[in-house]
Amino acid sequence: MGFAGLPPLHALRAFESAARHKSFLRAAEELSVTPAAISQAVAILEARTGLQLFIRRVRQISLTPAGSHLALEVGRALHGITRCLRELVPPLSVVRISAPPTWTAMWLTPRLSRLTDQYPDLQLQVDASANLVDLDSAEYDFVVRYATHKDSATRRCRLFAQEFIPVAAPSLAKQLRTPSDLNDVRLLHEDDGSRWRRWLDHAGQISEKQYSVDASIGLFFSQGTLAMLAASQGLGVALAEPAFATGAFSRGELCSLFDFAPWPTGNSYHVVWLRSRALARNTRTVIDWMQNSARNALDF
């Protein structure tokens, strides 16, 4: 069989990784695909070249002489392409962010692997703090905040609305049918109880009922993350933002309660930066990624 032209690049990458690791499984882990996809890509390469590249045994592979020779050359070529791109494309510098702790822990962190997979050279520093920061100090490239106030000195882009639903561990959720049942459980707070009172007002308006629940008692935490963790352990019922609870829902740690639409606070999460400061390329990259991720805030 004669040479039929350059094989598909994905087949060459799969072959080089499998040859380097001497394992389809480890190659699959490195390239974030399945072992079957690696095996199929290698089979495509073997079919295109007419060469047997691996000797396949049970749970073990080894290179043939032809496979060893090709692996050496493909490895050199891919390394050369990577080196050339690193020389041509300037590295992304550090992007410094200040963001609320709960937003950072429950929304940003679970999605960060997508960002780092897409931009592996990106350096990110995140200060998880609810304290107001001075953007003029140049300590941060941008901040994430939830607010309605607009400042003429800054620019902003909206991510998603802040809204809340009551959540509890599955074992506790099955005991709760209406908001009146909240009298029989412990409420979990991240404030002085005013958020629960406002949610009860919201539920009463929707159902045209009045729920007499004492929202001044329960367990009080400094962060919503802790209240959600306590709820997942069956300690009571917390108010959670749906966008933050998606992972806990999919893992079966939390359930939403009652058949009410989420209560909107009127605030939204925004990315905020100084109007007078031009955004660096890497900073714009992170902001664009956040906006794209937030278009479906419940996607996890």
Stockholm file with secondary structure:
# STOCKHOLM 1.0

chainA/1-300         MGFAGLPPLHALRAFESAARHKSFLRAAEELSVTPAAISQAVAILEARTGLQLFIRRVRQISLTPAGSHLALEVGRALHGITRCLRELVPPLSVVRISAPPTWTAMWLTPRLSRLTDQYPDLQLQVDASANLVDLDSAEYDFVVRYATHKDSATRRCRLFAQEFIPVAAPSLAKQLRTPSDLNDVRLLHEDDGSRWRRWLDHAGQISEKQYSVDASIGLFFSQGTLAMLAASQGLGVALAEPAFATGAFSRGELCSLFDFAPWPTGNSYHVVWLRSRALARNTRTVIDWMQNSARNALDF
#=GR chainA/1-300 SS CCCCSCCCHHHHHHHHHHHHHTCHHHHHHHHTSCHHHHHHHHHHHHHHHTCCCEEEETTEEEECHHHHHHHHHHHHHHHHHHHHHHHHSCCCCEEEEEECHHHIIIIIHHHHHHHHHHCTTCEEEEEECCSCCCGGGTSCSEEEEEESCCCTTEEEEEEEEEEEEEEECHHHHTTCCSGGGGGGSCEEESSSSHHHHHHHHHHHHHHTCCCCCCTTCSEECSSHHHHHHHHHTTSCEEEECHHHHHHHHHTTSCEECSSCCCEEEEEEEEEEEETTSCCCHHHHHHHHHHHHHHTTTTCC
#=GC SS_cons         CCCCSCCCHHHHHHHHHHHHHTCHHHHHHHHTSCHHHHHHHHHHHHHHHTCCCEEEETTEEEECHHHHHHHHHHHHHHHHHHHHHHHHSCCCCEEEEEECHHHIIIIIHHHHHHHHHHCTTCEEEEEECCSCCCGGGTSCSEEEEEESCCCTTEEEEEEEEEEEEEEECHHHHTTCCSGGGGGGSCEEESSSSHHHHHHHHHHHHHHTCCCCCCTTCSEECSSHHHHHHHHHTTSCEEEECHHHHHHHHHTTSCEECSSCCCEEEEEEEEEEEETTSCCCHHHHHHHHHHHHHHTTTTCC
//
